[in-house]
């Protein structure tokens, strides 16, 4: 068995038999290889496979992608689901918007069909790109997890390079669609994909994508362990009303007994459900000082404020 065929098969073989699986297929080489490798194992593993395709309406020719994926599903005799975005498209943060649109559709289908796994075709190069993007943007180096249990998302190709995926497609003579926006360097991800990673590969490490991906995944696993530890600590506050005097006293006790690093994790995790995002290190530290001190107000990102009033704390959004 060739290396190109062996790696995808090995990545999928670890999963249980008789599983019901939804595969996200855009029509690009990554998802087409994922779909084909799953189809190859379908009989052996006794899998029931469904396919989801999302048309973000970002390109005039996106209907060709839809027709291509639909025809693949007909060829492979697989259930096909399709969602086309109709309406306004945001002018900024398109990548995040598109991600939310896709995962919302996957959740909708899961509620209907009760899948064991939802597969996406993220690979080592994707993880390396995300890792570098976050470092360049001075954000916490969080990463994609191989298995997101809460959403049933499984990413079997995280340790497989784009080069191996192309080898697989060539070996099986697979057809796929090329997204023209992948070459548009106005997007930071594309600059990293098309310029920075090839430079690092040619001048420093031929396996830089796998190296960065492994480092990113290990970091994500470490952060997950920290999150579990912090969740145990925060259980002391769960039964109390956010911002109440008793809640604040318990929080102060917890913060006073913690290191500065742990304080930041506690604050970040505690406020995430309220804010909808993770605070950066600087704001988390300021929030920790606010809860431990006597200042009347603290401004946070996205127009949020923490306000002290009569011994209680209020979280406000302007």
Steps between C-alpha positions, in 0.01 A plus 500: 500500500642839402574769759232725349233233543630364829485825700132589439391138551698475824352829623147368445546137606514591868132600496227261608299277268131555420535876549267759348718772349444842345786619275541869417594517131581828328617344175867587562775240494509460881132414544491292179786284629325468838176397329675248275702343784182467710320343204787251466447393863120521498428129445778374727402732788124474430466879508194699402635810326320829431650807333447871574593779259474872581489765228607828662407694182843665497571415135287511189612148404419344841202322342752290305647380833150405615427304182841330519454380860143394429618291205767334718236400753283358224801305370584367847129449587514723810237723661569864406403819688549851368470850646533819296543834676250761385538853630771746592862397530713675766772733379750383761590183691357288217693190609336502845158571350535209257610267780192587708273447199645153437493379859147628546393285204687198635327542836162523328565176313630327812185589694302338220713192431697435824851441364784329684758721326510809281815492284683805369808486279732729699858383453849577634548802272169650620612468861842646424338796323263566790781472752716751310203733446435516873866558580528778241178663628633478859211275607507199728638205296183293532460226244258263334434186701496166323180403677257762629277276710234761577427557129590146383752657260778260401795610285682182394756674275656734758833318485497463120663760275342666197771339288387151607139592423600605148695172460187306595286696252753434224528128581122452472459753219247697707330806358452805723419869487757777560374803695638808324489702824779278635744701289378844608777643720277764656413228754763440770450123485582498130816708554616244755395205283645625172804697617612440859463121534670426163787729607536318835476163324766587242742674735459335841296181529344294216249366753414839652124452463500173695741648758281805562183291496634259762610791719161670462306183583716435808440861612126454451507183710688684777245782492218246520653349816535848650137572409385183677700597810357852501146364455543302821611817680204698364245248628511694829326788320244306296218512755545873565362794303761663279620825657323456836684576824532133592619417146760778515631385838540142372675627186740711707590196710567300185714772338702570816598132523608483134815595310485790255492258205214300650311822584501594133365159399229518767386846390511414130299182540253650746418795275499316168137387532398857580709673234491239226878516448829446683664799662863558415767480770508878565123538543478180708766637734318834527173320572668295773629821662152652467331213684764508774503879534261788551494681164153594380524402134705306250464529122527173305515426124186504280338778706464296819557651846527362852338736748514488880187614684411458869741210544375311191629472144305564180611407147363757258513543123478848356 
